[in-house]
Amino acid sequence: MEWEQFEIWRQNGNEWEMLAFFPDFEVASALARNRSSRMRLIHSIYQDGVVVEQKVLAELGVTRNKIVK
């Protein structure tokens, strides 16, 4: 059996943890944009309960390094 889902992952220290998953991109994207911490929106494809492909669609909440002059 194969299925795909859109996952919201949050950075917690040096590790990433999955917060939620949805079959619909629009729902996952809207929820990810409304989070304030560092997030990733990932499209995952599973086959027989195992991840066979993952693609990071967006990384949100990334801070930029300041340039000090």
PEFENWO-V41041 format. One record per residue. N is the residue number from 1. SS is DSSP state (A for helix, B for strand, O for the rest). PHI is phi in whole degrees, -180 to 180 (999 if undefined). OMEGA is omega in whole degrees, -180 to 180 (NA if undefined). Layout:
n:N ss:SS phi:PHI omega:OMEGA
n:N ss:SS phi:PHI omega:OMEGA
This chain:
n:1 ss:O phi:999 omega:180
n:2 ss:B phi:-121 omega:174
n:3 ss:B phi:-150 omega:177
n:4 ss:B phi:-126 omega:177
n:5 ss:B phi:-152 omega:178
n:6 ss:B phi:-110 omega:-172
n:7 ss:B phi:-113 omega:174
n:8 ss:B phi:-108 omega:179
n:9 ss:B phi:-114 omega:180
n:10 ss:B phi:-122 omega:176
n:11 ss:B phi:-83 omega:179
n:12 ss:B phi:-126 omega:-173
n:13 ss:O phi:71 omega:179
n:14 ss:O phi:-98 omega:-177
n:15 ss:B phi:-115 omega:176
n:16 ss:B phi:-109 omega:178
n:17 ss:B phi:-132 omega:180
n:18 ss:B phi:-78 omega:178
n:19 ss:B phi:-93 omega:-175
n:20 ss:B phi:-161 omega:175
n:21 ss:B phi:-143 omega:-175
n:22 ss:B phi:-143 omega:175
n:23 ss:O phi:-78 omega:-174
n:24 ss:O phi:-110 omega:-180
n:25 ss:A phi:-62 omega:-175
n:26 ss:A phi:-60 omega:179
n:27 ss:A phi:-66 omega:-179
n:28 ss:A phi:-62 omega:-179
n:29 ss:A phi:-65 omega:180
n:30 ss:A phi:-63 omega:179
n:31 ss:A phi:-68 omega:-180
n:32 ss:A phi:-64 omega:-180
n:33 ss:A phi:-67 omega:-177
n:34 ss:O phi:-91 omega:178
n:35 ss:O phi:-92 omega:-178
n:36 ss:O phi:-100 omega:-179
n:37 ss:O phi:-87 omega:-180
n:38 ss:O phi:-70 omega:-174
n:39 ss:B phi:-130 omega:170
n:40 ss:B phi:-129 omega:172
n:41 ss:B phi:-104 omega:-172
n:42 ss:B phi:-123 omega:173
n:43 ss:B phi:-97 omega:-178
n:44 ss:B phi:-120 omega:174
n:45 ss:B phi:-117 omega:-179
n:46 ss:B phi:-115 omega:174
n:47 ss:B phi:-136 omega:-178
n:48 ss:O phi:54 omega:176
n:49 ss:O phi:81 omega:-179
n:50 ss:B phi:-120 omega:177
n:51 ss:B phi:-68 omega:177
n:52 ss:B phi:-109 omega:178
n:53 ss:B phi:-158 omega:174
n:54 ss:B phi:-139 omega:178
n:55 ss:B phi:-136 omega:176
n:56 ss:B phi:-76 omega:-179
n:57 ss:B phi:-89 omega:-179
n:58 ss:B phi:-158 omega:173
n:59 ss:B phi:-124 omega:-173
n:60 ss:B phi:-118 omega:176
n:61 ss:O phi:80 omega:179
n:62 ss:O phi:-78 omega:178
n:63 ss:O phi:-88 omega:179
n:64 ss:O phi:-90 omega:175
n:65 ss:O phi:-70 omega:178
n:66 ss:O phi:-80 omega:175
n:67 ss:O phi:-98 omega:-178
n:68 ss:O phi:-97 omega:180
n:69 ss:O phi:-116 omega:NA
